[in-house]
Amino acid sequence: MHSSMNNQANWQPPLSERVRNLKPSPTLAIDAKAKALKAQGADIINLSVGEPDFDTPDHIKEAAIKAIKDGFTKYTAVGGIPDLKKAIIEKMERDYGLTYSENAVMVSTGGKLALYNCMQAIIDPGDEVILPVPYWVSYPPMVELAGGVVRYLQTEPSNGFAIEPAAIAELLTSRTKAIILNSPSNPTGSVYSSENLKDIAELAVKHGFYVISDDIYDAIRFDGKGCENAASLFPEAKDRTLVINGVSKTYAMTGWRIGYLAGPEAVVKAATKIQSQNTSNPTSIAQKAAAAAIAGPQDCVRNMLKAFAERKDYLMQELPSIPALSCVEPKGAFYVFPDFSAYYGKKTPNNGREIDGSLAMADYLLDEARIAAVPGIAFGDDRFIRFSYAASLDTLKEGVKRLKKALAALS
């Protein structure tokens, strides 16, 4: 009897292998730790999370309020309401010169779910997906949850994290199903050149794999060029290109959770079928707000872009002045990704702990300087730390001041 009770007390609920192997999002974990410290009264400079500090523009909020007042609060079609799909189709035509039918567009609960459903729709167990490094933290788990295998392709700051077509060719096998491209990039802020994107698109057509084009930051670029992706630069690749986008970053609508997929009708239909079994439709009210965002005036986007550019310019003036710190200038998004590896091997002033990588550096910056940032190891490259400049200029100035002091204190 005693033994039975003891066994009961030690019993652990059995979990699936997929969830046991799944890593939690490091960006959300760091953000949670920073917020917990802040709740305890610590003065935290939070540069860890990719969330614009601007409020959602008023005309978008008004569309949501109207939807509520009009009673637009019921289920919608699984793949999105017609007026939002129409706005997305018009955006794709306007920004990329690409034409899609309503059946070639699916709206999801955020860009992350659009990506997840897309991967579930095309990846079979053992299929390989090429992923440039550094990468956004959620790409590898999504591939693995679909039963796929990630083939990592290392890129370097020396050429702006560009992808060499020859390096892709070396990774191609009979199981290659897709390559994931994110331009502008999280975490590097890099933008693939038109030539680079076209070369990759040509490879995709020649060898028969998909280009998953995560364009979530497409409106946030500082080079004066418009939106580009594999399909817009090489039209023959349109049926091989799966475009992921959403309203979170461009319109400061992170909490509204609206993303979308545009691509070949067969893939979109399959992804919609999967969505019908996991979430059903995205929130009706948020869909109305997203339609107002995409189809409405874009002055708010230009104003936010101007602020991001000013912040980027400030950081690129200050960060290179820090001894042994190197940083590629971002061409888009709202992240800087400096190389801290020259500081590895140094010791902290308080407890003499060795900084042995990006995780230790991020911990040191949070504990010592009260700066929250994301270690590069989360993005597949331990040399770097990611800072988000989706924060006010005053916040960034204080952050740089603290960063300089903390690094100078290492010995």
C-alpha positions, 0 to 999 in steps of 0.5 A: 500500500505504502509502495503504491502511494509512493509510486502515485506521488512520483507519477509524471504525466506522460508527454509526447516525444515531439513536445519533449524535444520542442524548445520554447521560444528564447525571445519570449523567455527573455522578455518574460524574465525582463518583465518579471524583474521590472515587476520587482522594481528593476529599471529594465531597458527591454530590447529583447522583443520584436514589438513596435512601441507605437500604438495601433493607428486610430483608423484601424482601431475604429474599424474594430470598434465598428465591427463590434457595434455592427455585431460582426462577432460570429464565425467567419470562413476558415480562410478569412473574410472576403474584404480582407482577402481583397485587401491582401490581393490588392496589396500583392498587386500594388507592392509586388506586381503579383496577381492572386485569386481569392482561393490563393490566399488564406488568413491566419491567427498571426503570421506564425500560424500561417507559416506553421500551417503552410509547413504542415501542408507541404512537408512529409517526414524526412523532407529537408528544408534549407535554412540560412543561419542566422534564422528566426527562432521558430523556423527549426521547431516548425520544420521538425513538428512537421517531421522535416529535417533542417539543413543549415546554411551558414551565412557571414556578416562579411558579405551582409549575410547574403546567400551563395547559390553554390552553397544552396546547390551543395545542400540539395538532395532528392528530399529537399522540399523548401528553403526559408527566406526572411528579407528583411531579416530577423535577427540581422536586419539584412535584405537580400539583393534582387540578384540574390533572390532571383538566383535562388528563385531560379534554383527553386524552379530548376530543382523543384523545391518551394521558396517559403518567403517570410515577408513580414518586415517587407514595408520596413526597409531603409534602402528606398526600394520597394517590396521584393521576393522570389516570385516578384523577381522571377515570375516563373517561380510564382507557383513555387513561392509561398508568401507569408506576411501579416499586419503585426510589424507594419501596423503595430498590431502584434496583439491583433494576431492576423497573418496570411499565406499567398501561394499556389491554390493547392497549397493554400487549400491544404493549409486552410484544411489544416487550419479548419482543424486547429483554430478555425477562423481568425478573430472576426473583429481583428480581420476587419481591423486588418482590412482597414490597415492594409487597404487604408491610408499608409501614412502611419507606416511611413511615419513609423519607418522614419522613426525606425530609420532614425533609431537605426542611424543612432545605433550605427553611429554608437555601436561601432565606437565600442571597442572590439564590437562589430555590426553590419548595418541593418537595411530593414526590420528593427534589429541590430545584430552585433558580434560580441565574440571578442568579449568571450573569455573575459570575466564579470566584475562582481563574481568573476564568471567567464563570458563563454558565449552569447547566453552568458553575455545576455545574462550578464547584460540583464543582471549587470546593466539591466538590458534585456537582449536575445543571445545569438545562439537562439538564432543559430550563431553564438557570436552575436546578440540581438537588440530590437530598436522598436523602442524610443530613442531616449530608451536606446540612448540609455541602453547604449550608455549602460552597454558601454559601461558593462562591457568596459567593466569586463576583464 
